[in-house]
Amino acid sequence: MGRGKYRATLLIGAALLALCPTAALAGFELVALGVRGGVEQQNLSAYLIRSDQDTRWLALDAGSLLPGIRQALAKGSLPEATPQQAAPLTPEGYVFRELIAGYFISHGHLDHLAGLLLNAPEDKPRKPIYTTSDTANTLRTHYFNWKSWPNFSDSGNGTRLGTYRIYTPPPGQRFTLADTRMSGVIYPLSHGGGASAMLLIRHGEEAFAYFGDTGADAVERSRHLHAAWEALAPLVQARQLKGIMLESSYADDQPSDRLYGHLTPALLLSELARLATLSGGEEALRGLPVVVTHIKPSLQAGKDVPAEVKQQLDAGNRLGVNFIFMQQGDRLTF
């Protein structure tokens, strides 16, 4: 099957801008609710994904929810949430309560779950949270404990309000993702020596990979990313992998002792080269959509980290991957 199978389109407002001519044959839809890795409280890591046969979404992390939903509505990225359909809720309330079927939380840092915590009092009961046992323990011990926040989960200490049901599927074991036609497999990642995770999403023969925060294997002294590449390589070879979401938190001038478990453009390109090698060679990833996530803005005058990351990735892109830089509220179709 030809490399044209990899396709992505970006919806800005009500218009769908085709990034390649075969985009009409969709597999997954993606909406960005938050794209930054810090500083901007209203724009932290959170995305919605669904298959082209689903009506409800799975949230991929939940750093910023309602601000991102409002941006997506303003851009026309959630046209199904009309005032008539939403009543008696607001359109953003309808998306939040009714259209988000569940959550995948990659790890327990606040920039990936603050929106879930703060909006929990208004969420619909008994929604599933899929995560690792380490992150589940963080949620129960440090957040849902009636000290940091009421216990909106179905386990842990004190009165259990039961808004969320926390599931910890074993790594490598496939499970159904909430009320959707998608399934998932969790793979562990290393994030500054702590735990994070990648979710490999499947719908039929098609796949999509969402990576939480991660450092490079060489820096983390880990083989977690290598194991993830081994899982993805057969999907690349079969042209079933529709896209990857992977971070580049800093530009290349970030000191190595201040990466804190994150990637730079050089490290990201090096890791993708390892995936290409496992997938058959340098040409294997040509055209593959890679959504770059979690860029951390700088408060230093004159320093534009997102622009630097984009320039450095484009300059070093010998693999020919299709780097995509989403803005809050944007919608992509793969």
Buried (B, 14 or more C-beta within 10 A) or exposed (E): EEBEBBBBBBBBEEEBEEBBEEBEEBBBBBBBBBBBBBEBBBBBBBBBBBBBEBEBBBBBBBBBBBBBBBBBBEBBBBEEBEEEEBEEBBBBBBBBBBBBBBBBBBBBBEBBBBBBBBBBEEBEEEBBBBBBEBBBBBBBEEBBBEEEBBBBBBBBEEEBBBBBBBBBBEBEEEEBBBEBBBBBBBBBBBBBEBBBBBBBBBBEEBBBBBBBBBBBBEBBEBEBBBBBBBBBBEBBEEBBBBBBBBBBBBBBEBEEEEBBBBBBBBBBBBBBBBBBEBBEEEEBBEBBBBBBBBBBBBEEEEEEBBEBBBBBBEEBBEBBBBBBBBEBBBBBBB
